[in-house]
Amino acid sequence: MSGSTGRPLGRRTFVLGSAAAAGTAALAGPLATTASAASFGWSDDGSNYVVDTGASLVFKVSKTNGDLTSLVYKGTEYQGYGGKNSHVESGLGTSTVTIAQSGSTILVSVAYGTLKHYYAARSGENNVYLWTNKADSSVSATRYIVRVKAGLFLNDEPDSYTYAPTVIESADVFEKSDGQTRAKHYSKLRVMDYGYIGWTTGSVGLWIVRSNHEKASGGPFYRSLLRHQSADGGGLYEILYYGENQTEAERYGLQGPYVIALTDGGAPSSSLYPGTLTTSWADSLGISGYVAASGRGRVAGVGISGRDTAYAYTVGLANSAAQYWGSARSSDGYFSIAGVLPGTYTLTVFKGELAVYAGSVSVSAGATTTLNTIAVPSSNDPGNASAIWRINNWDGTPGGFKNADLMTYAHPSDVRAASWTGNVVIGSGTETSAFPCYLWKDVNSGIIVYFKLTAAQAAAAHTLRIGVTTAYANGRPQVVVNDTWTSAVPSPPTQPSTRSLTVGSYRGNNYTFTYSVPASAWLTDTSAYNTLKIYVASGSGTTSFLSAGTSIDAIDLLA
């Protein structure tokens, strides 16, 4: 992401991805420090450890349960809404909480069973550094949430539901009086698109700078709950594991650092961004699961051949313990992924969000694994196949289809959505923009594609392909050609079992359905339109937008 996805000033939300770091560093200064570091230190008020950063930030951590009970910046309390503190998950309960100072660093350690959580302060900085080590499933720790008082930051962004009083789905999707929808799920951003999330008034900014997500799940394109505002206040999240439309198993281990950053209204310092932040000062603090830079390795690839240069390519590394990713250079496909824990990883090359190559790579501590040019086989990219006609491009997303962009930050019932019904004609020039990004059994099943064939084409059998990116309630396409030939109902591929299409996410497991259509199914009159009807098959789901459905990547009829 190269710029703001919200409105930068006023009492509006401002979000910026790490790719724009250079243009924003001057807004906050190197580490948002002040000249008052002489007050740096900590005290005990009986119930809390009180940490003065020596800048403009003083915060308190409960000695009982490790909650963040106070966050005072320049004399104003920002922590708390509805009587709730900021904490791991919804609060850990009685914990062992200790504090120690080592030179210019103060570390508060929280132990709750096998879970360890940490807060660190650095002298002269308006930042709180956090780590969370979830060792196993004994604690349902999936997030850290910073709870912010109501009225301090106002917005009406997609993930705000202050002004959306009517519940329309599952007690967490809301509708405003003007028909626009709001939900905490509607972040609009993939993980790789943002470096931080938060709010600004123009004179004060409150942000969470995300970690590198090496112990999270879902990969670079995953969309997760990031923030929300309601009548009671606001919440900023670092999601350690999010189950909504999740494609991977939960990973365990130390997640972090992630940073609560307070600024004078500008963006957080670029030195805090994931991939940029260095924490050599934390190497000797005794943080459970911490691996210093010297214990990590790097993967570098000299290039990727066989790319479609119209698309951005991403390289991902993943195993059961960790995940990483990096962008491939547009000119030649060069990539570099640093800070990788030692181990053997599956290396995946993505065209857009579509996996087109998979291999294996091993990483050693303190070393760089250099890879020769990766050649993507032509057959691995479905877009290379010769087609009689094609609707949309194969890139692993529904982008370009009707309503596709809106669906990352709105409910399908939103007043801004174009009609989910309507048929398409090949050759009209509007095939993609007229075709809906999602199909549901109870909404628009049976959409028709009209197309003509030459005599030679009509005399031959052809393969029809429908690519999907995710599905809800096992929704999958069954097709009927010219009302005379009907495909079998295909088996459902593995997809997440939770909501997806109504909570801002099309990212599941990309899958291509293929149908062998016999020559006898085609019309022999070359002036007549053949019809392809696409239905959604499934016995699951309920009604309307929660009936069985699927997200479409591309559709084509091969030559």
C-alpha positions as a printed Julia matrix, in Angstrom:
559×3 Matrix{Float64}:
   0.0     0.0     0.0
   1.45    3.36   -0.92
  -0.7     5.86    0.9
  -3.56    6.65    3.23
  -6.64    4.48    3.1
  -8.54    6.82    5.38
  -8.63   10.59    5.75
  -5.31   11.87    7.12
  -6.31   14.77    9.32
  -9.26   16.25   11.15
 -11.06   13.87   13.46
 -10.81   11.02   11.0
  -8.99    7.72   10.7
  -5.49    7.6     9.18
  -3.96    4.3     8.12
  -0.7     3.85    6.29
   1.18    0.78    5.17
   4.87    0.19    5.7
   5.59    0.69    2.0
   5.04    4.41    2.51
   7.46    4.7     5.42
   9.87    7.15    3.82
   7.16    9.71    3.19
   5.9     9.72    6.77
   8.9     9.36    9.03
   9.2    13.12    9.4
   5.71   13.34   10.88
   6.62   11.61   14.11
  10.38   11.95   14.45
  12.83    9.08   14.84
  11.16    7.55   17.9
   8.73   10.24   18.99
  11.06   11.19   21.88
  11.1    14.29   24.03
  13.75   15.94   26.16
  12.26   14.82   29.5
  13.88   11.39   29.74
  15.17   12.29   33.21
  11.79   11.19   34.64
  12.17    7.7    33.2
  11.43    5.01   35.77
   8.76    3.0    37.51
   6.84    2.93   40.75
   4.28    0.77   42.56
   0.92    2.33   43.52
  -0.19   -0.83   45.31
  -2.42   -2.14   42.53
  -0.33   -1.35   39.47
   3.19   -0.94   38.24
   3.4     2.64   36.98
   5.86    3.2    34.14
   6.99    6.69   33.16
   8.7     6.57   29.78
  10.46    9.86   30.39
   8.7    11.28   27.35
   5.0    12.22   27.37
   3.65    8.76   28.15
   2.86    7.13   31.49
   1.15    3.72   31.6
   0.04    1.32   34.32
  -0.03   -2.47   34.38
  -2.17   -4.35   36.89
  -0.13   -6.39   39.37
  -3.04   -8.83   39.59
  -3.76   -9.82   35.99
  -1.37   -7.95   33.67
  -4.05   -5.69   32.18
  -3.02   -2.29   30.89
  -5.12   -0.14   33.22
  -3.98    3.34   32.23
  -2.46    5.01   29.16
  -1.85    8.7    29.79
  -0.34   10.79   27.0
   0.39   14.47   27.61
  -1.89   14.38   30.62
  -4.9    12.8    28.91
  -6.13    9.31   29.76
  -6.82    7.27   26.64
  -7.27    3.79   28.12
 -10.61    2.27   28.85
 -14.19    2.04   27.71
 -17.16    0.39   29.33
 -15.12   -0.29   32.46
 -12.75   -2.57   30.52
  -8.97   -2.52   30.45
  -6.6    -3.22   27.58
  -5.35   -6.8    27.63
  -4.65  -10.13   26.01
  -7.89  -11.64   24.69
 -10.62  -10.5    27.17
  -8.28  -10.56   30.15
  -6.13  -13.33   31.57
  -7.27  -13.54   35.16
  -4.96  -13.82   38.17
  -1.38  -13.85   36.94
   2.18  -13.49   38.19
   3.31   -9.99   37.27
   6.87   -8.74   37.78
   8.85   -5.69   36.72
  12.55   -5.05   36.13
  14.67   -2.19   34.84
  17.79   -2.73   32.76
  19.45    0.54   31.87
  17.15    2.44   29.52
  14.57   -0.37   29.33
  11.77   -1.35   31.73
  10.14   -4.76   31.23
   6.86   -5.87   32.81
   6.43   -9.66   32.61
   3.06  -11.4    32.95
   2.77  -15.17   33.43
  -0.58  -16.93   33.2
  -0.14  -20.68   33.08
   1.86  -21.46   29.96
   1.16  -18.03   28.47
   3.7   -15.23   28.83
   3.07  -11.6    27.99
   5.4    -8.61   28.13
   5.31   -4.81   28.12
   8.52   -2.86   27.54
   9.28    0.84   27.74
  12.34    2.65   26.43
  13.65    5.85   27.97
  12.4     8.92   26.12
   9.95    7.11   23.83
   6.18    7.43   23.62
   5.86    3.74   22.77
   4.88    0.54   24.56
   6.49   -2.6    23.09
   4.53   -5.83   23.55
   5.19   -9.53   23.08
   2.82  -12.45   23.65
   3.99  -16.07   23.84
   1.16  -18.53   23.52
   2.79  -21.91   24.01
  -0.25  -24.15   23.51
  -4.03  -24.22   23.35
  -4.56  -24.04   27.11
  -5.32  -20.31   26.84
  -7.57  -18.84   24.18
  -5.24  -15.92   23.55
  -5.89  -14.71   20.04
  -5.46  -10.96   20.31
  -4.28   -7.97   22.23
  -6.86   -5.21   22.32
  -6.19   -1.58   23.23
  -9.46   -0.21   24.55
  -9.83    3.53   24.01
 -12.24    5.92   25.68
 -15.25    7.08   23.71
 -15.19   10.53   22.13
 -11.43   10.92   21.84
 -11.3     9.82   18.21
 -14.35   10.06   16.0
 -14.83    8.41   12.64
 -17.34    6.8    10.34
 -15.05    4.37    8.61
 -16.04    0.88    7.35
 -15.12   -0.8    10.63
 -16.96    1.73   12.79
 -20.46    1.03   13.96
 -21.09    4.05   16.19
 -23.54    5.37   13.63
 -25.02    2.04   12.55
 -27.71    1.11   15.09
 -29.53   -1.68   13.24
 -28.19   -5.23   13.57
 -28.52   -7.16   10.3
 -26.34  -10.22   10.89
 -25.06  -12.23   13.85
 -25.03   -9.28   16.29
 -21.86   -7.91   14.71
 -22.89   -6.46   11.33
 -24.85   -3.22   11.41
 -26.76   -0.95    9.06
 -27.0     2.82    9.13
 -30.2     4.7     8.38
 -28.87    5.5     4.9
 -28.45    1.81    4.08
 -24.65    1.68    4.42
 -23.27   -1.18    6.51
 -20.6    -1.24    9.2
 -18.82   -4.0    11.12
 -15.61   -4.5    13.04
 -14.69   -7.11   10.41
 -14.52   -4.6     7.56
 -10.85   -3.61    7.72
 -10.51   -3.55    3.91
  -6.81   -4.37    4.32
  -4.78   -7.51    3.8
  -1.99   -8.08    6.32
   0.66   -7.15    3.76
  -1.1    -3.84    3.04
  -0.61   -2.15    6.4
   2.13   -1.55    8.91
  -0.08    0.03   11.54
  -3.67    0.87   12.36
  -5.2     3.59   14.49
  -6.67    7.06   14.77
  -5.59   10.68   14.77
  -7.18   13.98   15.74
  -4.51   15.91   13.89
  -2.71   16.72   17.14
  -2.68   13.28   18.79
  -2.3     9.9    17.13
  -2.86    6.53   18.8
  -1.67    3.5    16.84
  -0.83   -0.18   17.01
   2.15   -1.0    14.83
   1.77   -4.65   13.93
   4.41   -7.33   14.42
   5.83   -9.32   11.53
   3.06  -11.92   12.13
   5.53  -14.79   11.96
   3.43  -16.74   14.46
   0.06  -15.68   13.02
  -1.78  -17.66   10.33
  -3.37  -17.03    6.98
  -0.46  -15.64    4.97
   0.12  -12.22    3.41
  -3.36  -11.83    1.93
  -5.32  -12.57    5.06
  -7.88  -10.03    6.26
  -8.42   -9.76    9.97
 -10.25   -7.7    12.53
  -8.08   -4.6    13.12
 -10.11   -1.97   14.95
 -13.62   -0.86   15.78
 -15.53    2.03   17.24
 -18.86    1.9    18.97
 -20.84    4.12   21.29
 -18.76    2.84   24.23
 -15.34    3.57   22.73
 -12.8     2.11   20.35
 -10.61   -0.93   20.07
  -7.29   -1.42   18.29
  -6.14   -5.0    17.74
  -3.05   -7.03   17.21
  -4.53  -10.35   16.16
  -2.41  -13.32   17.15
  -4.81  -15.82   15.62
  -8.15  -15.11   13.97
 -10.48  -17.93   13.07
 -12.8   -16.09   10.66
 -12.28  -17.55    7.16
  -8.94  -18.97    8.3
  -7.06  -21.34    5.97
  -4.3   -22.49    8.33
  -3.9   -24.09   11.72
  -2.93  -21.91   14.65
   0.78  -21.4    15.24
   2.26  -21.18   18.72
   5.21  -19.26   20.09
   6.32  -15.7    20.68
   4.46  -13.05   18.69
   6.02   -9.61   18.59
   7.11   -7.06   19.17
   4.06   -5.06   18.31
   3.9    -1.46   19.49
   1.37    0.91   21.0
   2.61    4.24   19.67
   1.46    7.73   20.68
   2.36   10.65   18.41
   1.68   14.33   17.92
  -0.89   13.42   15.31
   1.34   12.02   12.62
   2.07    8.45   11.66
   4.24    6.26   13.89
   7.96    6.42   13.22
   9.0     4.29   10.25
  11.65    2.71   12.49
   8.83    0.83   14.24
   7.39   -0.78   11.12
   7.48   -4.56   10.64
  10.6    -5.5     8.74
  12.3    -2.29    9.9
  12.12   -2.46   13.69
  15.25   -3.76   15.39
  15.25   -4.73   19.07
  18.81   -5.61   19.95
  18.11   -3.86   23.27
  15.69   -6.73   24.07
  18.17   -9.54   23.35
  19.18   -9.95   27.0
  15.83   -9.3    28.7
  14.92  -12.98   29.08
  11.72  -12.86   27.06
  10.38  -16.39   26.64
  10.75  -17.62   23.05
  12.73  -14.58   21.95
  15.16  -15.16   19.06
  17.67  -12.41   18.36
  18.64  -11.31   14.85
  21.79  -13.42   15.08
  19.63  -16.54   15.45
  17.72  -15.87   12.25
  18.45  -16.27    8.55
  17.51  -14.82    5.2
  16.21  -16.1     1.87
  17.08  -14.24   -1.32
  16.07  -15.09   -4.87
  17.89  -13.65   -7.88
  14.68  -13.58   -9.9
  11.47  -15.21  -11.11
  10.99  -16.07  -14.77
   7.71  -16.9   -16.46
   5.91  -14.03  -14.76
   3.0   -12.08  -16.21
   4.38   -8.59  -15.73
   0.89   -7.11  -15.52
   0.69   -8.51  -11.99
   2.5    -8.07   -8.7
   4.19  -11.22   -7.41
   4.66  -12.19   -3.78
   6.89  -14.89   -2.33
   5.71  -16.62    0.83
   7.5   -18.93    3.26
   5.48  -21.13    5.59
   5.72  -24.15    7.83
   3.85  -25.23   10.94
   5.94  -22.95   13.14
   6.21  -19.67   11.23
   5.26  -17.67    8.14
   6.95  -14.84    6.18
   6.55  -13.09    2.86
   8.12  -10.5     0.61
   7.36   -8.73   -2.66
   9.13   -9.72   -5.84
  10.74   -6.86   -7.75
   8.64   -5.95  -10.76
  11.59   -5.71  -13.14
  13.05   -9.19  -12.63
  11.36  -10.93   -9.7
  14.22  -10.48   -7.22
  13.11  -10.95   -3.6
  14.64  -10.93   -0.15
  13.02  -12.17    3.07
  15.0   -11.52    6.24
  14.53  -12.34    9.92
  13.47  -15.93    9.26
  13.63  -18.54   12.0
  15.79  -21.57   11.12
  13.91  -24.44    9.5
  12.58  -25.85    6.27
   9.76  -23.95    4.59
   7.41  -24.32    1.68
   8.2   -21.47   -0.69
   5.21  -20.3    -2.71
   5.18  -17.79   -5.55
   1.89  -15.92   -5.95
   0.7   -14.13   -9.07
  -1.58  -11.62   -7.43
  -3.01  -14.0    -4.83
  -2.89  -17.14   -6.96
  -0.21  -19.71   -6.16
   1.68  -20.54   -9.37
   4.8   -22.21   -7.96
   5.72  -24.18   -4.84
   9.1   -25.44   -3.69
  11.13  -26.01   -0.56
  13.85  -23.93    1.06
  15.95  -24.39    4.2
  17.07  -21.51    6.41
  19.98  -21.48    8.85
  20.78  -19.01   11.61
  23.11  -16.21   10.59
  23.14  -17.28    6.94
  21.55  -16.29    3.64
  20.01  -18.99    1.45
  20.43  -17.76   -2.12
  18.16  -19.22   -4.77
  18.77  -19.25   -8.49
  16.07  -17.92  -10.79
  12.74  -19.59  -10.09
  11.02  -20.63  -13.29
   7.22  -20.62  -13.12
   5.98  -23.31  -15.55
   3.58  -21.91  -18.11
   1.05  -24.6   -17.24
   0.97  -23.44  -13.61
  -0.69  -20.17  -14.59
  -4.22  -20.84  -15.84
  -4.19  -17.48  -17.57
  -1.73  -18.88  -20.13
  -4.21  -21.41  -21.51
  -5.79  -20.6   -24.86
  -9.45  -19.78  -24.39
 -12.43  -19.21  -26.67
 -13.61  -16.69  -24.12
 -12.64  -15.67  -20.61
 -14.38  -13.64  -17.94
 -11.9   -11.85  -15.67
  -8.23  -12.7   -15.26
  -6.75  -15.5   -13.2
  -5.1   -13.82  -10.21
  -6.65  -15.54   -7.2
  -9.08  -12.7    -6.41
 -12.54  -11.6    -7.55
 -11.12   -8.16   -8.35
 -12.75   -6.66  -11.42
 -16.07   -8.43  -10.94
 -19.16   -6.47   -9.94
 -19.08   -5.34   -6.28
 -15.67   -6.94   -5.66
 -13.96   -3.92   -4.11
 -16.96   -2.98   -1.98
 -17.17   -6.44   -0.45
 -13.91   -5.96    1.48
 -15.56   -3.26    3.59
 -19.33   -3.74    3.35
 -22.08   -6.32    3.67
 -23.59   -7.66    0.43
 -26.9    -6.0     1.36
 -25.26   -2.56    1.46
 -27.11    0.13   -0.47
 -23.95    0.87   -2.44
 -23.88   -2.62   -3.96
 -25.03   -3.02   -7.54
 -27.69   -5.64   -8.2
 -26.41   -9.14   -7.55
 -28.48  -10.49  -10.45
 -28.16   -9.86  -14.17
 -26.8   -11.96  -16.99
 -23.73  -11.35  -19.18
 -22.98  -11.53  -22.88
 -19.56  -12.54  -24.16
 -18.32   -9.86  -26.55
 -20.27   -7.05  -24.9
 -17.16   -5.55  -23.37
 -18.76   -5.64  -19.92
 -18.45   -9.35  -19.24
 -16.33   -8.91  -16.11
 -17.85   -5.75  -14.65
 -21.37   -7.15  -15.11
 -20.64  -10.52  -13.53
 -21.11  -10.59   -9.73
 -18.07  -11.36   -7.62
 -20.09  -13.72   -5.39
 -22.81  -16.26   -6.14
 -25.31  -17.51   -3.55
 -27.85  -20.3    -3.76
 -30.62  -18.06   -2.42
 -29.64  -14.79   -4.16
 -28.37  -15.14   -7.73
 -27.93  -18.83   -8.48
 -28.63  -19.58  -12.13
 -26.9   -16.54  -13.62
 -26.61  -16.91  -17.4
 -23.63  -16.35  -19.68
 -24.5   -15.95  -23.38
 -21.89  -16.73  -26.04
 -21.54  -17.73  -29.68
 -19.33  -20.41  -31.19
 -17.96  -20.9   -34.68
 -18.87  -24.05  -36.55
 -15.48  -25.56  -35.79
 -15.78  -24.72  -32.1
 -19.29  -26.13  -31.9
 -18.12  -29.38  -33.44
 -15.71  -30.13  -30.59
 -15.85  -30.88  -26.9
 -14.41  -28.19  -24.63
 -13.31  -27.77  -21.04
 -15.08  -25.14  -18.98
 -13.2   -23.8   -15.94
 -14.56  -21.87  -12.97
 -12.0   -20.65  -10.45
 -13.11  -19.81   -6.91
 -11.3   -18.16   -4.02
 -13.42  -19.33   -1.1
 -16.86  -20.75   -0.35
 -19.44  -20.53    2.4
 -21.41  -23.6     3.53
 -19.83  -25.76    0.82
 -21.25  -23.67   -2.02
 -19.86  -24.79   -5.38
 -20.86  -24.28   -8.99
 -22.94  -26.71  -11.02
 -23.49  -25.78  -14.67
 -26.15  -26.31  -17.32
 -25.42  -25.76  -21.02
 -28.26  -24.86  -23.37
 -30.74  -26.44  -20.96
 -29.77  -29.86  -22.34
 -26.51  -30.8   -20.65
 -26.07  -30.67  -16.89
 -22.83  -31.28  -15.07
 -22.53  -33.5   -12.06
 -22.51  -31.75   -8.71
 -18.8   -31.41   -7.94
 -17.38  -32.39   -4.58
 -16.68  -29.4    -2.34
 -13.01  -28.52   -1.94
 -11.58  -27.78    1.49
 -12.61  -24.29    2.55
 -12.95  -22.43    5.87
 -16.1   -23.33    7.77
 -16.87  -19.86    9.13
 -18.53  -16.85    7.57
 -16.53  -15.21    4.8
 -18.48  -13.46    2.06
 -20.47  -11.34    4.51
 -17.56  -10.31    6.74
 -15.27   -8.73    4.17
 -13.2   -11.72    3.1
 -12.9   -13.64   -0.16
  -9.58  -15.22    0.85
  -9.91  -18.95    1.23
  -8.34  -21.8    -0.72
  -8.18  -21.1    -4.43
  -9.65  -23.97   -6.39
 -10.47  -24.58  -10.05
 -13.56  -26.56  -11.05
 -13.36  -28.16  -14.5
 -16.25  -29.44  -16.59
 -15.85  -31.53  -19.75
 -18.65  -30.35  -22.01
 -19.36  -32.68  -24.97
 -19.77  -31.36  -28.51
 -23.38  -32.5   -28.45
 -24.18  -29.8   -25.89
 -23.42  -26.89  -28.26
 -25.79  -25.2   -30.68
 -24.91  -25.82  -34.32
 -26.45  -22.5   -35.4
 -23.47  -20.14  -35.29
 -25.74  -17.08  -35.23
 -27.45  -18.24  -32.04
 -26.27  -17.68  -28.48
 -25.33  -20.67  -26.39
 -26.3   -20.37  -22.76
 -24.28  -21.33  -19.72
 -26.23  -21.3   -16.47
 -24.21  -21.35  -13.26
 -26.0   -22.61  -10.17
 -24.79  -22.87   -6.59
 -25.12  -26.4    -5.25
 -25.14  -27.22   -1.54
 -27.49  -28.53    1.1
 -25.94  -26.27    3.72
 -26.35  -22.64    4.63
 -29.53  -20.78    5.53
 -31.15  -18.02    3.49
 -30.22  -14.89    1.55
 -26.57  -13.91    1.93
 -26.01  -16.69    4.45
 -27.12  -19.34    1.99
 -24.39  -21.43    0.4
 -22.16  -19.24   -1.72
 -18.82  -18.86   -3.42
 -16.41  -16.17   -4.58
 -15.34  -16.24   -8.23
 -11.81  -15.73   -9.57
 -12.29  -16.35  -13.32
 -14.39  -18.32  -15.78
 -13.28  -19.5   -19.21
 -14.06  -21.91  -22.01
 -10.86  -23.45  -23.33
 -10.16  -23.74  -27.03
